[in-house]
Amino acid sequence: MDDSLKAKVNAVHDYWNTHTLGLQYITDHNLEVGSPAFFAHIRPWMNPYKFPWIMERIERESQLLKGKHLLEIGCGMGYDSLEFLKRGVRVTATDLTPNAVKLAQRHFEIEGVKAEDVRTANALELPFVDNTFDAVWSNGVLHATGDTFRAVQEARRVLKPGGRIIISHFYRKPSWMYYMNRLGRENIEYKEEDPPVNQFLTDKEISALFEGVQIVEAAREHHRALPVRRDGWKAFLYKYGFRPVYNLIPEPLAKAFAYKLSVTGIKV
Ligand SMILES: C[S@@+](CC[C@H](N)C(=O)[O-])C[C@H]1O[C@@H](n2cnc3c(N)ncnc32)[C@H](O)[C@@H]1O
């Protein structure tokens, strides 16, 4: 990695180590971090429970991957991995940040599931040999690493030939969030401070990341403007101006400006 990429990874690490995804949704600050009540309080805001298409994808993939070994890259508090584990998939859960890894480990203990491994790992230089896993799952991560192409190619490298690569929630452009982001200069999806890196790409640019992968599905998702927890005047305009009006747009037009693209492929 060159120095400029290292600097990005350090910034990404420092941000996410103190802003583990989920913390932004806590409204009861008396909850003990890592307690059963803590994970239950956050759960409704997390991807598989908030976005039905993510849970459907986990269910579909789990049927194909029962007893097989899946790597999750950027597991955060481990909600996605947990759902795979509950469905009989063997999981290695990884994240760049030690705080996420600790929380994911605790989360699995509380839920009574056992992962193959839970450890820190950088998506840009995965500590696994080539052709290790039957599947790689990553949700909302690779576009936020500082080098999206390298991250997808690392995921491909550690996959066995014929293995499944399932990458959800690349940020799309053009999309409603892309224009809002440019106009407002902030990502109102986050509570206080934006992550240091979030790359928006066109559908064509996203497909080009999957060199050596046969894409079997590319789905546009998150086409409606969703509730946010951010405060301030920009969030106010979003909540009471943009969101109710935007959500009246007919489905086909809204889909053209969907915020996210999720890609499933097979390593060739
Ligand atoms: C938006 S959060 C998503 C967390 C989780 N996938 C979820 O949906 O709940 C992004 C996660 O990616 C992790 N991350 C960012 N850069 C990474 C990298 N280079 N390697 C591994 N994980 C990384 C962050 O630490 C953070 O936990």
The ligand as a Tripos MOL2 file, in Angstrom:
@<TRIPOS>MOLECULE
LIG
   27    29     1     0     0
SMALL
NO_CHARGES

@<TRIPOS>ATOM
      1 C1        -21.0510    1.0520    7.3840 C.3       1 LIG1
      2 S1        -20.2160   -0.0240    8.5090 S.3       1 LIG1
      3 C2        -21.0120   -1.5640    8.0930 C.3       1 LIG1
      4 C3        -20.9010   -2.5860    9.2080 C.3       1 LIG1
      5 C4        -21.6380   -3.8940    8.9320 C.3       1 LIG1
      6 N1        -21.2820   -4.4650    7.6520 N.3       1 LIG1
      7 C5        -23.1200   -3.6870    9.0270 C.2       1 LIG1
      8 O1        -23.7760   -3.6130    7.9730 O.co2     1 LIG1
      9 O2        -23.6260   -3.5910   10.1490 O.co2     1 LIG1
     10 C6        -18.6100   -0.1700    7.7310 C.3       1 LIG1
     11 C7        -17.6980   -1.1780    8.4390 C.3       1 LIG1
     12 O3        -16.5920   -1.4390    7.5760 O.3       1 LIG1
     13 C8        -15.4270   -1.5360    8.3500 C.3       1 LIG1
     14 N2        -14.2720   -1.2450    7.4800 N.ar      1 LIG1
     15 C9        -13.9380   -0.0740    6.8810 C.ar      1 LIG1
     16 N3        -12.8000   -0.2120    6.1870 N.ar      1 LIG1
     17 C10       -12.4250   -1.5070    6.3260 C.ar      1 LIG1
     18 C11       -11.3360   -2.2620    5.8460 C.ar      1 LIG1
     19 N4        -10.3570   -1.7100    5.0930 N.pl3     1 LIG1
     20 N5        -11.2430   -3.5580    6.1890 N.ar      1 LIG1
     21 C12       -12.2020   -4.1420    6.9500 C.ar      1 LIG1
     22 N6        -13.2490   -3.4820    7.4520 N.ar      1 LIG1
     23 C13       -13.3610   -2.1760    7.1410 C.ar      1 LIG1
     24 C14       -15.6370   -0.5020    9.4400 C.3       1 LIG1
     25 O4        -14.7970   -0.7340   10.5460 O.3       1 LIG1
     26 C15       -17.1210   -0.6900    9.7490 C.3       1 LIG1
     27 O5        -17.3330   -1.6410   10.7590 O.3       1 LIG1
@<TRIPOS>BOND
     1     1     2 1
     2     2     3 1
     3     2    10 1
     4     3     4 1
     5     4     5 1
     6     5     6 1
     7     5     7 1
     8     7     8 2
     9     7     9 1
    10    10    11 1
    11    11    12 1
    12    11    26 1
    13    12    13 1
    14    13    14 1
    15    13    24 1
    16    14    15 ar
    17    14    23 ar
    18    15    16 ar
    19    16    17 ar
    20    17    18 ar
    21    17    23 ar
    22    18    19 1
    23    18    20 ar
    24    20    21 ar
    25    21    22 ar
    26    22    23 ar
    27    24    25 1
    28    24    26 1
    29    26    27 1
@<TRIPOS>SUBSTRUCTURE
     1 LIG1         1 GROUP 0 **** ****
